[in-house]
């Protein structure tokens, strides 16, 4: 049981050492693993709220019941298997 406990302690120590490393170490960035440090923004903080600002006119395009024109986009082949879909009902 003591050997197993010591092996687990060694493993925890090795994992902590791996987690503490980042791209500033002597190893290349590709060896950092999946846990990358979050990037720090260089942009100074703003006093404005995110999104559209008060007084800005919106540009939303609403859906209409009868469109002015209709454009057909025919599909000739299945994007998954490449078989013809000309004789298949939608």
N, C-alpha and C positions, 0 to 999 in steps of 0.2 A: 504494500500500500504506500510506503514511503517513496519507493522508486517511481510509482505512478504519479504521486503528488509532485515529486521533483520534475518529472517529465512534463507535467501540465504547467508548472511554474516556468520552465524553460520555454515552452511553446507560447505562453502569454507574453513573456519578455520579448521573444522574437517578433511576435505580432505587433506589440507596442512600438518596437523599434522600426518596423516596416511602416506603420501608420504615421510615425513622426516625420518620415522623410518626405520631401517635396522636390519640386524641380530645381530648387536652389542647391541641392546636394551635389555630390560629385558624380551621381549616377545620371543617365539620360532621362528626359521627361517620360519617355515611353515605359520606363520601368517603375513609374510611380504607382501604377495600379489604377483601379477604377475610381477611387475616392480622390478627386482633384479638389484643390482649394477653390472656393468661390472667387470669381474675379472681382476686383475692386473697381468701382466706377471712377473715372477721372473727371467726370462732369460735376461741377459744383451744384449743390442743392438749390432748387428753385422755390420761390414763394408761391408759385402757381400750382393749382391742383391738376391732376392728370386728366386727360380727356379733353373734350371741347370746352373752350372758355366761354364764360357768360357773354352774350351778345353776338357770338359767332353764328352766322346763318348755317343751317344744316344743308346737307347735300344728299339726303336719303332718297333713293328711287323706290317708289311704292309699286306693288304689283297691281295690275289693272285687270278687269274682267274680260275686256275685249282688246287684245293687242293690235297695234297698228300694222304689224307684219309678222309673219311666222316663217322661220327658217328651219328647214328640215336638215338633219344631219344623219344621212343613211349609214348604217353599219353593215359592212359586207362580211366580216369575219369575226369570230369570237376572239376576244383579247386573251383568253386563258388557253384555249387549245388550238386556235387557228382555223377551226372548221367553218364552213360557209353557213351563214344564218339568213340567207335570202329567202328560203322557203319556210322559215320558222315564224309562227305568229308571235307578235309582241306580248 
